[in-house]
Amino acid sequence: MSKFDDIRPFYDAEVNDAIRSSIKHPMMKALMNFSFPDVEDEVWRKQLIKTYSIRDFQCKFIYESVQKVLKKSSDGLTTSGFEKLEKNTSYLFISNHRDILLDTTLLNSCLYENGLVMTASAIGDNLVKKSFLKILAKLNRNFLVQRGLSPREMLQSSKLLSEYIGQLLLHENRSVWIAQREGRTKDGNDATNPGVLKMLAMGSDEQILMDYFKKVKIVPVSISYEYDPTDALKMPQLMAEANNEIYTKEKNEDFINLMSGVMGQKKRIHIHIGDIIDQELEDIKVEFDNSNKQILALAQVIDDSILSNYKLWSTNFIAYDILNNSKIYSHLYTENEKSIFERRLEMRIDQNNPVALQGFLAMYANPVVNKLKYTNAI
């Protein structure tokens, strides 16, 4: 398994050494003081030193961190669809991507509460350049997706990643989370990149591609936040794209986004587990005779699940009505909710910049537009 060493999380045998190497790091102290505010440092240090597995670290420490994040920065998390999943069974969760850290940690918390197999989760290596963050990611069962590679390196990296994901799902009975496309959705339009599915298929030894996807049990996941805590931070990139400019990230931008996403106000959050994709794969095999068409069809099936099951909030309807100068959905929100949203808009966006204003509103309104494609979805 040494070929996966550059991308894999820690083995359990490595966990205690990793904890001991970082236990005095100021960010570890900050994380523990946040998670256990009424506990003396010596107490959590003793508990950490007695931790020898990723599961123990996740359940005893990260789970508590997530509960504190929910308490301080949200009005609660609701879920639906977890009853479809079987215990002691691995799944390939493919989800829309809203927040760098929370999408996966919230999903894992829910899987843990339901007694289900937690995931190994993909994370871009650009997000863990700080040594402590890399250790924390590997302690939290993240595996690395390498970014910024040449086309040749990207091909090799994708094949390795695919083989590793297959190893986890089919041989280690470990669920896997991966976003439906690279990076977080900036404009509220959730769409599966066929390239992600092609990457997943690279490590397959199945003659028929759809049979492999059947074996790994794809489960689409819809994640929605009432307020995106990084909404204004996404504007510079959207504005650059609107002006056909190449967007260059500022120094530490990923880290700022990461922390803002965790601690920023989200209000309500919902995670929906879609149906396991099964019969659709048989239909795709019959209807399409080449792998490219089959991949595109599978991407559409995943999109249909994510978009039709996406939980819309008052913020989405408010933004849609403001953007379209209408009152179509005014029965789905209160005047007070609208005032709060408009206040947020005023505080975060330059009202005299039409591109920024349009981009901000579209980010919240597009999920409504996308859901309108599905009959009676709203």
NORPE-V91612 format. One record per pair of residues at least 6 apart in sequence whose C-alpha atoms are under 7 Angstrom apart, sorted by the first residue. I is the first residue (numbers start at 1). J is the second residue. D is the distance in whole Angstrom. If there is no record, write none. Layout:
I/J/D + I/J/D
//
This chain:
4/164/7 + 7/143/5 + 7/144/5 + 8/143/5 + 8/144/7 + 9/138/4 + 9/139/7 + 9/141/5 + 9/142/6 + 9/143/5 + 10/138/5 + 10/139/6 + 12/52/6 + 12/53/5 + 12/54/6 + 15/52/6 + 15/53/6 + 15/54/7 + 15/139/7 + 16/49/7 + 16/51/6 + 16/52/5 + 18/135/7 + 19/48/7 + 20/49/7 + 22/28/7 + 35/64/6 + 35/65/5 + 35/68/6 + 51/57/6 + 54/139/6 + 54/140/6 + 54/141/7 + 58/140/6 + 63/109/6 + 69/262/7 + 69/263/7 + 70/76/6 + 73/263/6 + 73/264/6 + 73/265/5 + 73/266/6 + 73/267/7 + 74/265/6 + 74/266/5 + 74/267/4 + 74/268/6 + 75/267/5 + 75/268/5 + 76/268/5 + 76/269/6 + 77/268/6 + 77/269/5 + 77/270/6 + 78/269/6 + 78/270/5 + 78/271/7 + 79/270/6 + 79/271/5 + 79/272/6 + 80/271/7 + 80/272/5 + 80/273/6 + 81/272/6 + 81/273/5 + 81/274/6 + 82/273/6 + 87/115/7 + 87/116/5 + 87/117/7 + 88/116/6 + 88/117/6 + 89/117/6 + 89/173/7 + 90/117/6 + 90/169/6 + 90/173/5 + 90/174/5 + 90/175/4 + 91/169/7 + 91/175/5 + 91/176/6 + 91/216/6 + 91/217/5 + 91/218/6 + 91/219/7 + 92/175/6 + 92/176/5 + 92/177/6 + 92/216/6 + 92/217/6 + 92/218/5 + 92/219/6 + 93/176/6 + 93/177/5 + 93/178/6 + 93/218/6 + 93/219/5 + 93/220/6 + 93/221/6 + 94/177/6 + 94/178/5 + 94/179/6 + 94/180/6 + 94/218/7 + 94/219/6 + 94/220/5 + 94/221/6 + 95/178/7 + 95/179/5 + 95/180/6 + 95/220/6 + 95/221/4 + 95/222/6 + 96/179/6 + 96/180/6 + 96/190/6 + 96/221/7 + 96/222/6 + 96/223/6 + 97/103/7 + 97/179/6 + 97/184/5 + 97/185/6 + 98/184/5 + 98/185/6 + 99/184/7 + 99/261/6 + 100/258/6 + 101/258/7 + 102/262/7 + 104/121/7 + 108/118/5 + 108/119/6 + 111/117/6 + 111/118/6 + 112/118/6 + 117/174/7 + 117/175/6 + 118/175/6 + 119/174/6 + 119/175/4 + 119/176/5 + 119/177/6 + 120/141/5 + 120/142/6 + 120/143/7 + 120/174/7 + 120/175/6 + 120/176/5 + 120/177/6 + 121/141/7 + 121/142/5 + 121/143/6 + 121/176/6 + 121/177/5 + 121/178/6 + 122/142/6 + 122/143/5 + 122/144/6 + 122/145/6 + 122/177/6 + 122/178/5 + 123/142/6 + 123/143/6 + 123/144/5 + 123/145/6 + 124/144/6 + 124/145/5 + 124/146/6 + 124/147/7 + 125/144/5 + 125/145/6 + 125/146/5 + 125/147/6 + 126/147/7 + 127/254/6 + 127/255/7 + 128/134/5 + 158/199/6 + 159/199/7 + 159/202/6 + 159/203/6 + 162/199/6 + 162/200/5 + 162/201/7 + 162/202/6 + 162/203/5 + 163/203/4 + 166/203/7 + 168/174/5 + 169/175/6 + 169/176/7 + 169/216/6 + 170/216/7 + 180/191/7 + 180/192/5 + 180/193/6 + 180/196/7 + 181/192/6 + 181/193/5 + 181/196/6 + 186/234/6 + 186/363/7 + 187/362/7 + 187/363/4 + 188/363/4 + 188/364/6 + 188/366/5 + 188/367/6 + 189/366/6 + 189/367/7 + 191/303/6 + 192/299/6 + 192/303/6 + 194/295/6 + 194/296/6 + 194/299/6 + 197/295/7 + 204/212/6 + 206/212/6 + 210/281/6 + 210/285/7 + 214/278/6 + 214/281/7 + 217/276/6 + 217/277/7 + 218/276/6 + 218/277/6 + 219/274/6 + 219/275/6 + 219/276/5 + 219/277/6 + 220/273/6 + 220/274/5 + 220/302/6 + 220/305/6 + 220/306/6 + 221/272/6 + 221/273/5 + 221/274/6 + 221/306/6 + 222/271/6 + 222/272/5 + 222/273/7 + 222/306/5 + 222/309/6 + 222/310/5 + 223/270/6 + 223/271/5 + 223/272/7 + 223/310/7 + 224/269/6 + 224/270/5 + 224/271/7 + 224/310/7 + 224/311/6 + 225/266/6 + 225/268/6 + 225/269/5 + 225/270/7 + 226/266/6 + 226/267/6 + 226/268/5 + 226/269/6 + 226/313/6 + 226/315/6 + 227/265/7 + 227/266/5 + 227/267/6 + 228/266/6 + 229/260/6 + 229/261/5 + 229/264/5 + 229/265/6 + 229/266/6 + 230/257/6 + 230/260/6 + 230/261/6 + 231/360/7 + 232/348/6 + 232/349/7 + 235/356/6 + 235/359/7 + 237/247/6 + 238/359/7 + 239/355/6 + 239/356/6 + 240/246/7 + 240/247/6 + 270/311/7 + 272/309/7 + 274/305/6 + 284/294/6 + 284/297/7 + 288/294/6 + 307/370/7 + 307/371/6 + 308/371/6 + 308/374/6 + 308/377/6 + 314/332/6 + 314/333/5 + 315/341/7 + 315/364/7 + 316/364/5 + 316/365/5 + 316/368/6 + 317/329/6 + 317/365/7 + 317/368/7 + 318/338/6 + 319/361/5 + 319/364/6 + 319/365/5 + 320/365/4 + 321/327/6 + 321/328/7 + 321/329/7 + 323/361/6 + 349/356/7 + 349/357/6 + 351/357/6 + 371/377/6 + 371/378/7 + 372/378/7
//
